[in-house]
């Protein structure tokens, strides 16, 4: 039986916001990699503007992901008893915390008190990729 049309719209917008959120989560730490090695004032200011704006857009992606995800759960409440959804939600909560931690880094750079290396940010940049793989497997395969 095909899914009801409103649910498909909600799912489509959920996916759009997830993609937007992850785009920012992938790119913001990459900006930090370059910013950590910047020594001139003009470069520092340019990165601060880019990071602040990208963080704002990324936050919109996160909020949309949560709003449409919760809406999906209201439309399909039986998912709440699925183990795969519990694992996915745990990862999303963790990713939301990571998102908040990125804000602390945006502030640290803006206040010129970054204490992390470019290499650190290269490693941290892998976190959302690993979480994305796990979430996609949970949602598509539903292993438990």
N, C-alpha and C positions, 0 to 999 in steps of 0.2 A: 504494500500500500504506500503510495507517495506521501511524503511529509506535507503537512499543511503549509500553505504559501506564507503566512506571516512568520512561521518558524524559520523558513528558508531565508527570508530577509534578515531576520535577527542573526542567524548563523553567518550570513554573508558579511554583515557589518562587524560581527565579532572577529572574523578572520581579517578583514581590512584593518581593524585597529590593532590586532595582534601583529600583523606585518609591520605596521607603522611603529609600534612600540619596539619591536626587535630591531628595526632599522636603526633607531636611535641608540639602543643598547649595544649594537655592534659598532657604531661609528663614534660615539662619545669617548669611550676609552682609547680609541685610535687617535682622536684629537689630543687626548692627554699624553700619548706617546710623543707626539711632535711638540706639544707645549712644554713638556718636561725638559726638552733639549733647547728651548728657545731662550736666548740671552738678551735680545734687544727689546726695548720698550714698545716699539710699534708692533712687533710680532706678538708680544705678550698681550697687548690690548686687543689685537685682532683675534687671537685665540679665545680670550675672555668673552668677547661678543659672540663668537661662533658657539662656544660651549653653552653660554646662557640661553641663546635662542634654540639650540638643538635640545637642550634639557627641557625647555618649555614645550616644544613639539612632542618630544618623547613622553612627557607627562600626559599630554592629551591622548596619546596612543594608549598609555596604561589605563587611564580613566575610562576610555571607550571600551577597552578590553574587559575591564571589570563590569561596567554597566551592561554590555551586551551578553557577557558570560552569565551574570546573575539573571538577566532576562531569560536566557536559554533554560536555566535551571527552573525558573518559574513556569516555563512552557512544558518542560520535561522533568518533573520532580522525581520520577523513578530513577534518574541518574544518580541521585543523592545516595542511593544504597549500593552503588557500584564502587568496588575497590579501586579500579583504575582512575575514577574521578577523584577519590580521596588523595591518591598519589599526585595526580595532576594539580589539584588545588594546593597541596603542600609545596610543590615546585613553584607555582604561581605566587604564593605568599613569600617564599624565599626570594624569588625574582623581584618582587615588589620591595623587599628589604634591600636588595642589591641596587635597585633603582634609587632608593633613598640614600644609600651610601654614595652613589655617584654624585648626588647633590652636595654632599660634604666635600667631595673632591673639586667640584665646580667652585665652591666657596673658597676652598684652600688656594686654588690657583688665582682667583680674583683678588685674594688678600695677600698674594705672594708668599704663601707659607706652605707650598707643596713640599712634602718631605719624601716623596716616592720617586723612583727612577723610571725612565722610559721602559726598561726591561720589566719592571713590576707591572706596568700598565699593559704591556704586550701579553703577559701571562693572564692578567685579570680579564683581558679582552676575550679570552676563550670561554669564560663562564657562561655567558648567554647562549653560545653555540651548543655547549653540552646540554644545557637545560632544554633548549629547543628540540634537540634530537630526542631526549627522553619524553618530552610532552607529546611530540608527534607520534612516537611509538605507542604511548599510552592511549591516545585518542583514536588512532587508526586500528591498532592491533587489539586493544582492550585485553591485555594479558591476564587480568584477574578482576 
